[in-house]
Amino acid sequence: MTKRFDNFRITDTPTSVGLIFYKSLKDWLDTLRSLVLWGAVAWLAYFCLRSGLKDMKWLYLLLGAVFAFGTILLGRGALARLFKPMGQILTIDKLTGILSIRRTIFRTLTYDINEIIGLLVTGAPTKRFGKDGGGTAAHCTIQLRMKGGEVIHLLDVNTNMVVDLDSRAVESEVYIRAKKITMELNRILKVKYTWEGFKC
């Protein structure tokens, strides 16, 4: 049985459950924007450092160092977006009782299902910039609560809306999709779930 929630899909077989994630158009556009910004700041760092070393101007060297630091920070975020795992990002093996989370394309974490006591869904409110708004960052985070008190990040559910015309619509879209995914995972894990953050 397969259930689809926009760019997420849950497949349920007699032996395992898989949560499959595909990047939406917005995910790809955000990745492209991050890479372009990273490239622009890297070029500014190179230009300032080259000019500063050539003419020994301390202002250019200082600006180059600031831009170089920005290049490192922006590069880390851009590469994380670019190499964000797609495909099966979560697997529940019903036979062994093991839950596997594909954290990165190189790293997978495993947990015993019996150690999971709950699911926690937190919604970040829309962040508006400027007097009349103009930017949003609505997303939900789904986490696992473990018996030892540890909280483990499971996944983020972001908006698929390329153009944001209404912040409440963005929040509603993100929250509804996160709720459907959580309810489906909860049906399999049979644990207590908690909602925090915005509700639409």
C-alpha positions in Angstrom: 0.0 0.0 0.0 1.3 3.5 -0.9 0.1 6.8 0.4 1.2 10.1 -1.2 1.4 13.5 0.6 2.7 15.9 -2.1 6.5 15.3 -2.3 6.4 12.6 0.4 5.3 9.0 -0.1 4.8 6.2 2.5 5.0 2.6 1.3 3.7 -0.1 3.7 4.5 -3.8 3.0 4.2 -6.8 5.3 7.9 -6.6 6.1 8.7 -2.9 6.1 7.5 0.7 5.9 9.4 3.3 3.9 9.1 7.1 3.9 10.2 8.4 0.5 11.0 12.1 -0.2 11.4 13.9 -3.5 12.5 17.5 -3.8 9.7 19.9 -5.0 10.2 22.7 -7.5 10.6 25.1 -4.5 13.3 22.9 -3.0 15.3 23.0 -6.3 14.8 26.8 -6.7 15.9 27.3 -3.1 19.0 25.2 -3.8 19.8 27.2 -7.0 19.4 30.5 -5.1 21.7 29.3 -2.3 24.4 28.2 -4.9 24.2 31.5 -6.8 24.5 33.5 -3.5 27.4 31.3 -2.4 29.1 31.9 -5.8 28.6 35.7 -5.7 30.1 36.0 -2.2 33.0 33.7 -3.1 33.7 35.9 -6.1 33.6 39.0 -3.9 36.0 37.4 -1.4 38.4 36.5 -4.3 38.2 40.0 -5.8 38.8 41.8 -2.5 41.7 39.4 -1.4 43.4 39.6 -4.8 43.1 43.4 -4.9 44.3 43.7 -1.3 47.3 41.5 -1.8 48.2 43.2 -5.1 48.1 46.8 -3.7 48.6 45.9 0.0 45.4 47.7 1.0 44.2 46.6 4.4 40.6 47.5 3.8 40.4 45.2 0.9 42.1 42.4 2.9 39.6 42.9 5.8 36.6 42.9 3.4 38.1 39.8 1.7 38.4 38.0 5.0 34.8 38.9 5.9 33.5 37.6 2.5 35.7 34.5 2.8 34.0 33.7 6.2 30.6 34.3 4.6 31.6 32.0 1.8 32.3 29.2 4.2 28.9 29.7 6.0 26.9 30.0 2.8 28.7 27.1 1.2 27.9 24.8 4.0 24.2 25.7 3.7 24.2 25.5 -0.1 25.9 22.1 -0.2 23.6 20.8 2.6 20.6 21.7 0.4 22.2 20.3 -2.8 23.1 16.9 -1.1 19.9 16.6 1.0 19.0 12.9 0.8 16.1 12.0 -1.5 14.4 8.7 -2.1 13.8 6.5 1.0 14.8 8.6 3.9 13.2 6.5 6.6 12.7 2.7 6.9 10.9 0.7 9.6 11.8 -3.0 9.5 8.8 -4.8 10.9 10.7 -8.0 11.3 13.6 -6.7 13.4 11.9 -3.7 15.0 14.6 -1.3 13.7 13.9 2.2 12.4 16.6 3.7 10.1 16.9 7.4 9.3 19.0 8.5 6.3 20.5 11.6 7.8 22.8 12.5 4.9 23.7 10.7 1.7 26.7 9.2 3.7 25.1 8.6 7.1 22.2 6.4 8.3 21.1 6.2 12.0 19.3 3.2 13.4 17.0 3.0 16.5 15.0 0.3 18.2 11.3 0.9 17.8 10.6 -0.2 21.4 12.7 2.8 22.6 10.4 5.3 20.9 7.8 6.7 23.2 6.4 9.5 21.0 6.4 11.8 18.0 6.8 15.6 18.4 5.7 18.0 15.7 6.7 21.6 16.0 5.6 24.3 13.6 7.7 27.4 13.1 5.5 30.5 12.5 5.9 32.4 9.3 8.7 35.0 9.5 7.8 38.2 7.8 10.5 40.8 6.8 9.9 44.5 6.3 7.0 46.6 7.2 4.5 45.0 4.8 6.0 41.5 4.9 7.7 39.9 2.0 9.3 36.7 3.1 8.3 33.4 4.8 10.0 30.5 6.5 7.1 28.3 7.5 8.0 24.7 8.2 7.2 21.8 10.5 9.8 19.6 12.2 8.9 16.0 13.1 11.0 14.5 15.9 11.2 11.2 17.8 11.0 11.1 21.6 13.0 8.3 23.1 12.7 6.6 26.5 15.9 8.1 27.8 14.5 11.6 27.2 16.5 12.1 23.9 14.7 14.0 21.1 15.9 12.9 17.6 15.3 15.0 14.5 13.3 12.9 12.0 12.5 15.3 9.1 11.5 18.8 8.1 8.3 19.5 6.1 8.7 22.8 4.1 6.2 24.6 1.9 6.0 23.6 -1.7 4.5 27.0 -2.7 6.9 28.8 -5.0 5.1 32.1 -4.7 3.9 33.1 -1.2 0.7 35.3 -1.5 -0.7 34.4 1.9 1.3 33.4 5.0 -1.7 31.6 6.5 -2.0 29.5 3.4 1.7 28.5 3.7 1.3 27.6 7.3 -1.9 25.6 6.6 -0.3 23.7 3.7 2.8 22.8 5.7 0.9 21.9 8.8 -1.7 19.7 7.0 1.1 17.7 5.2 3.1 17.3 8.4 0.0 16.1 10.3 -0.8 13.5 7.6 2.7 12.1 7.6 2.8 12.0 11.5 -0.6 10.3 11.7 0.6 7.6 9.2 3.8 7.1 11.1 1.9 6.9 14.3 -0.4 4.3 12.9 2.7 2.1 12.4 4.7 3.0 15.5 1.6 3.2 17.9 3.1 5.9 20.1 1.8 9.2 21.6 2.2 12.3 19.4 2.3 15.9 20.4 1.7 19.1 18.4 3.5 22.4 19.1 3.6 25.7 17.2 1.1 27.1 14.8 -2.2 25.4 14.1 -4.4 26.1 11.1 
